[in-house]
Amino acid sequence: MDYECQCSGNNNGCSNAILFNILSQADIDEPAKSKLNYLPPKRCHCEMHRIVRLKTPTDTCWVASSVLVKTVYFMKSLPAFQQLPPKDQLVLLQSCWVPLFILGLAQEHVCFEVEDTTAPSMLQRILLNHQDSKGSDREQPTMAGVQKLKTCLKKFWNLDLSPKEYAYLKGTMIFNPDVPGLQAAPFINSLQQEAQNALGEVLLLLHPEDQRCFPHVLLASSSLKSITSDLITELFFRPIIGKAHLLDLLADMLFSRC
């Protein structure tokens, strides 16, 4: 299900916005010629694009942090992953931590709820001269993004995968030879093929009567690509890491000896 903006058919939502009316006054005295090709920007006021936050951030962020630590530890524990050059390990971690984290949420059946949050309006940011411009550039969690994430989780809950199935599925995502900048791409390609073959075999063994199980798993996995790292970072980790960069923290975990 796609969560698209529902404002396009509303004739009153965007054009009657207070901020739009205020800013439009500046154009009244301009020559008509300069406005011949001008169309006022449309602003979305639909429910799905509301900015949201976790309803119970303390508990949920703690659980999410635990899942993330287990995700990195899982990667580090793979003998084949340890054989890769450190640079390749870091590149692969940066490229796959989001889908692996979501699979961790699904595997541990982590549930969470969100609530509306008050985000600075455009007028407030203008008046404050963008004092917090770096923070405002980050993608903030929206109801649409959260619904996409919950849809992904429900797909995997419906599949009811075993720990072994989750492990092989994670392997197919970790060893991605198409990630730019890899030094050992051919070796990583062979590891991905092994993981895919192992996943297919275990699915056939555990679900011999369901020939469509493998395609269903692949289809559910493809939905993970629609979830952005900004959504995951801002929703689950920004409340506890503050202004720190999550990728830096992931790198520290990856190369620590613990």
Legacy VTK file of the C-alpha trace (Angstrom):
# vtk DataFile Version 3.0
C-alpha trace
ASCII
DATASET POLYDATA
POINTS 258 float
0.000 0.000 0.000
1.390 3.393 -0.957
0.947 6.288 1.418
0.620 9.211 -0.940
-0.361 12.768 -0.194
-4.131 13.255 -0.271
-3.994 17.043 -0.573
-3.903 17.241 -4.365
-7.687 17.182 -4.665
-8.277 19.695 -1.888
-8.868 23.218 -3.171
-8.867 24.798 0.270
-5.951 23.093 2.087
-2.874 24.657 0.470
-3.968 27.975 -0.977
-5.641 29.091 2.250
-2.679 28.329 4.515
-1.890 31.271 6.804
1.801 31.278 5.946
1.052 31.195 2.233
-1.265 34.185 2.548
1.306 36.152 4.527
4.128 35.505 2.089
1.876 36.132 -0.900
1.352 39.755 0.173
4.941 40.497 -0.816
4.063 39.881 -4.461
1.083 42.227 -4.678
3.046 45.285 -5.843
5.246 43.400 -8.334
4.648 43.864 -12.090
2.162 41.420 -13.514
4.692 40.293 -16.078
6.935 38.746 -13.434
4.034 36.583 -12.223
2.814 35.232 -15.537
4.630 31.932 -15.125
4.517 31.806 -11.350
2.650 29.049 -9.531
2.494 29.197 -5.744
4.190 26.230 -4.042
1.840 23.596 -2.793
2.087 22.625 0.850
0.953 19.306 2.204
-1.424 19.344 5.157
-2.673 15.775 4.933
-2.651 13.539 7.974
-0.052 11.097 6.652
2.635 13.790 6.483
2.355 14.835 10.101
5.651 14.810 11.999
5.589 12.121 14.670
7.724 10.754 17.499
7.727 7.676 19.689
5.008 7.610 22.311
7.280 5.796 24.799
10.791 6.838 23.723
12.639 5.584 26.820
11.443 1.989 26.532
11.340 1.802 22.735
14.757 3.396 22.207
16.275 0.967 24.704
14.807 -1.996 22.832
15.886 -0.526 19.473
19.433 -0.014 20.753
19.543 -3.628 21.866
18.406 -4.783 18.411
21.044 -2.598 16.728
23.845 -3.963 18.929
22.737 -7.522 18.156
22.681 -6.634 14.439
26.291 -5.452 14.432
27.384 -8.392 16.592
25.704 -10.793 14.138
27.737 -9.352 11.284
30.974 -9.483 13.288
30.333 -13.106 14.258
30.244 -14.341 10.650
33.603 -15.961 9.782
33.252 -14.987 6.121
32.628 -11.366 7.093
35.744 -11.347 9.257
37.807 -12.428 6.242
36.903 -9.260 4.339
39.148 -6.188 4.315
38.188 -3.704 7.071
37.168 -1.156 4.456
34.754 -3.628 2.859
33.331 -4.504 6.268
32.579 -0.851 6.939
31.099 -0.238 3.490
28.821 -3.267 3.791
27.712 -2.224 7.267
26.840 1.270 6.075
24.824 -0.128 3.164
22.817 -2.813 4.968
22.364 -1.781 8.593
18.850 -0.417 7.995
17.285 -3.580 6.484
19.151 -5.730 9.011
17.841 -3.590 11.854
14.266 -3.859 10.540
14.646 -7.632 10.283
15.813 -7.561 13.900
12.688 -5.640 14.910
10.556 -8.184 13.058
12.390 -11.177 14.505
11.945 -9.905 18.074
8.372 -8.722 17.411
9.096 -5.183 18.554
5.912 -3.089 18.643
5.798 0.669 19.043
3.370 3.554 18.821
3.868 7.164 17.742
2.268 10.504 18.513
2.209 13.948 16.947
5.108 16.262 17.611
5.395 19.990 17.140
7.888 20.788 14.376
9.137 24.348 13.671
7.102 25.962 10.911
8.715 27.528 7.856
7.966 30.977 9.252
9.664 30.112 12.547
12.753 28.879 10.724
12.858 32.087 8.673
12.557 34.255 11.789
15.244 32.262 13.561
17.588 32.691 10.574
18.013 28.911 10.300
20.000 28.730 13.524
19.444 25.008 13.565
19.764 24.481 9.824
21.687 21.219 10.119
18.987 19.653 12.240
16.175 20.919 10.040
17.805 19.370 6.959
17.330 15.887 8.380
14.276 13.948 7.289
11.835 13.975 10.181
9.678 10.908 10.896
6.233 11.207 9.370
3.117 9.133 9.819
3.533 7.903 6.232
7.066 6.706 6.904
6.033 4.975 10.114
3.150 3.240 8.335
5.557 1.947 5.667
7.810 0.578 8.395
4.916 -1.101 10.191
3.729 -2.605 6.912
7.189 -4.140 6.407
7.159 -5.589 9.909
3.697 -7.097 9.432
4.827 -8.796 6.222
7.590 -10.637 8.076
5.353 -11.421 11.041
2.900 -13.040 8.637
5.721 -15.125 7.153
6.593 -16.372 10.677
10.221 -17.142 9.818
12.444 -19.252 12.039
15.759 -17.951 13.472
17.646 -19.953 10.857
15.583 -18.417 8.044
16.225 -14.944 9.406
19.953 -15.685 9.622
20.266 -16.750 5.986
18.064 -13.874 4.841
20.348 -11.438 6.657
23.306 -13.076 4.941
21.843 -12.350 1.508
21.603 -8.673 2.478
24.998 -8.352 4.128
26.978 -9.784 1.234
25.902 -7.427 -1.536
28.514 -7.270 -4.332
26.780 -4.294 -5.981
27.717 -1.856 -3.221
30.153 0.724 -4.668
33.720 0.857 -3.372
34.223 -2.814 -2.503
37.688 -4.321 -2.845
36.582 -7.960 -2.729
33.399 -7.793 -4.802
33.862 -11.226 -6.498
34.331 -12.956 -3.150
31.317 -11.123 -1.712
29.271 -12.170 -4.751
30.075 -15.826 -4.065
29.085 -15.368 -0.414
25.749 -13.878 -1.435
25.050 -16.799 -3.754
25.844 -19.240 -0.958
23.483 -17.386 1.384
20.716 -17.355 -1.224
21.121 -21.082 -1.892
21.104 -21.842 1.834
17.976 -19.715 2.318
16.204 -21.529 -0.515
17.155 -24.919 0.913
16.003 -24.165 4.447
12.720 -22.698 3.186
12.093 -25.834 1.142
12.956 -28.013 4.128
10.700 -26.149 6.571
7.875 -25.434 4.113
7.847 -28.341 1.640
4.150 -27.869 0.920
4.482 -24.160 0.094
6.353 -23.647 -3.176
5.624 -19.907 -3.048
7.382 -19.323 0.263
10.709 -18.287 -1.295
9.119 -15.709 -3.649
7.084 -14.340 -0.735
10.234 -13.879 1.338
11.969 -12.111 -1.542
8.942 -9.873 -2.064
8.834 -8.929 1.614
12.577 -8.250 1.554
12.208 -5.862 -1.373
9.890 -3.676 0.719
12.776 -2.944 3.098
14.332 -0.699 0.455
11.535 1.835 0.913
12.619 2.589 4.502
15.228 5.351 4.750
18.101 5.519 7.201
16.951 8.992 8.268
13.581 7.636 9.354
15.167 4.897 11.466
17.818 7.196 12.932
15.499 10.071 13.811
12.705 7.878 15.150
14.636 5.344 17.225
18.065 6.792 17.962
18.086 10.598 17.821
16.461 10.826 21.283
19.455 9.019 22.817
22.454 9.937 20.623
21.684 13.650 20.305
23.818 15.307 17.629
26.194 12.349 17.266
26.443 10.585 13.908
24.990 7.089 14.070
27.313 5.771 11.348
30.308 6.767 13.474
28.864 4.849 16.403
28.232 1.828 14.176
31.845 1.907 12.993
33.049 2.011 16.598
30.921 -1.036 17.415
32.116 -2.865 14.328
35.811 -2.508 15.058
35.666 -2.761 18.845
37.021 -5.935 20.405
34.005 -6.462 22.630
LINES 1 259
258 0 1 2 3 4 5 6 7 8 9 10 11 12 13 14 15 16 17 18 19 20 21 22 23 24 25 26 27 28 29 30 31 32 33 34 35 36 37 38 39 40 41 42 43 44 45 46 47 48 49 50 51 52 53 54 55 56 57 58 59 60 61 62 63 64 65 66 67 68 69 70 71 72 73 74 75 76 77 78 79 80 81 82 83 84 85 86 87 88 89 90 91 92 93 94 95 96 97 98 99 100 101 102 103 104 105 106 107 108 109 110 111 112 113 114 115 116 117 118 119 120 121 122 123 124 125 126 127 128 129 130 131 132 133 134 135 136 137 138 139 140 141 142 143 144 145 146 147 148 149 150 151 152 153 154 155 156 157 158 159 160 161 162 163 164 165 166 167 168 169 170 171 172 173 174 175 176 177 178 179 180 181 182 183 184 185 186 187 188 189 190 191 192 193 194 195 196 197 198 199 200 201 202 203 204 205 206 207 208 209 210 211 212 213 214 215 216 217 218 219 220 221 222 223 224 225 226 227 228 229 230 231 232 233 234 235 236 237 238 239 240 241 242 243 244 245 246 247 248 249 250 251 252 253 254 255 256 257
